[in-house]
Amino acid sequence: MKELLRSTDPTTIAFATALLQGEGIDCFEMDVNMSVLEGSIGILPRRLMVRTQDLQQAERVMLDNEIALGRAL
């Protein structure tokens, strides 16, 4: 799996997940439970992962919908 998106905004992650599911691209959210360590203040980013073979298509979906990836391309 490859990292597609990194964000501290849960609404961005939810929107990106919905877009990917609409395109038939499976994704997995990582670092969801890190809020236990940070005290629920939202400073640690969550990561959205996709299969390696879906990465290019997923990046295009994000860019077409003007969602910043939050990582270096």
KOLDRENNU-95671 format. One record per residue (C-alpha): z, x, y; residue in three letters; residue number from 1. Coordinates in Angstrom, 3 decimals. Example, Ala and Ser with C-alpha at 12.3 -4.5 7.8 and 13.67 -1.06 7.14 Angstrom:
% KOLDRENNU-95671
7.800, 12.300, -4.500, ALA, 1;
7.140, 13.670, -1.060, SER, 2;
END
This chain:
% KOLDRENNU-95671
0.000, 0.000, 0.000, MET, 1;
-0.691, 1.068, 3.569, LYS, 2;
1.054, 0.206, 6.805, GLU, 3;
-0.978, -2.199, 8.885, LEU, 4;
1.426, -3.197, 11.617, LEU, 5;
4.780, -2.123, 13.059, ARG, 6;
6.681, -4.370, 15.458, SER, 7;
10.167, -5.370, 16.573, THR, 8;
8.892, -8.879, 17.387, ASP, 9;
9.349, -11.245, 14.405, PRO, 10;
6.872, -13.734, 15.885, THR, 11;
4.134, -11.089, 15.895, THR, 12;
4.847, -10.321, 12.236, ILE, 13;
4.798, -14.043, 11.350, ALA, 14;
1.524, -14.630, 13.226, PHE, 15;
-0.107, -11.577, 11.652, ALA, 16;
1.030, -12.706, 8.197, THR, 17;
-0.457, -16.172, 8.747, ALA, 18;
-3.772, -14.678, 9.921, LEU, 19;
-3.952, -12.372, 6.906, LEU, 20;
-3.145, -15.176, 4.482, GLN, 21;
-5.891, -17.248, 6.097, GLY, 22;
-8.329, -14.429, 5.324, GLU, 23;
-7.090, -14.111, 1.734, GLY, 24;
-5.406, -10.739, 2.333, ILE, 25;
-2.062, -10.213, 0.610, ASP, 26;
0.640, -8.562, 2.699, CYS, 27;
4.266, -7.531, 2.318, PHE, 28;
6.883, -7.238, 5.075, GLU, 29;
9.167, -4.208, 4.865, MET, 30;
12.406, -3.347, 6.683, ASP, 31;
13.397, -7.021, 7.010, VAL, 32;
17.027, -6.366, 6.119, ASN, 33;
17.455, -3.403, 8.449, MET, 34;
19.193, -5.744, 10.905, SER, 35;
22.351, -5.214, 8.857, VAL, 36;
22.338, -1.573, 9.918, LEU, 37;
21.314, -2.123, 13.536, GLU, 38;
23.642, -5.029, 14.262, GLY, 39;
20.857, -7.619, 14.767, SER, 40;
19.765, -6.287, 18.157, ILE, 41;
16.115, -5.853, 17.154, GLY, 42;
15.558, -2.166, 17.841, ILE, 43;
14.260, -1.167, 14.411, LEU, 44;
10.648, -2.199, 13.808, PRO, 45;
9.498, -4.145, 10.788, ARG, 46;
6.390, -3.015, 8.946, ARG, 47;
3.629, -5.155, 7.494, LEU, 48;
1.938, -3.557, 4.499, MET, 49;
-1.431, -4.366, 2.879, VAL, 50;
-3.295, -3.039, -0.133, ARG, 51;
-5.271, 0.119, 0.560, THR, 52;
-8.591, -1.596, -0.171, GLN, 53;
-7.755, -4.382, 2.334, ASP, 54;
-6.667, -2.117, 5.196, LEU, 55;
-9.981, -1.998, 7.083, GLN, 56;
-10.507, -5.746, 6.926, GLN, 57;
-6.882, -6.380, 7.922, ALA, 58;
-7.178, -4.022, 10.910, GLU, 59;
-10.272, -5.910, 12.064, ARG, 60;
-8.410, -9.240, 11.822, VAL, 61;
-5.587, -7.820, 13.950, MET, 62;
-7.935, -6.330, 16.540, LEU, 63;
-10.028, -9.526, 16.715, ASP, 64;
-6.841, -11.442, 17.527, ASN, 65;
-5.613, -8.819, 20.015, GLU, 66;
-2.523, -7.904, 17.994, ILE, 67;
-1.360, -4.370, 18.727, ALA, 68;
-0.791, -2.425, 15.532, LEU, 69;
2.108, -0.424, 16.918, GLY, 70;
0.980, 2.701, 15.088, ARG, 71;
-1.607, 5.462, 15.460, ALA, 72;
-5.005, 4.621, 13.974, LEU, 73;
END
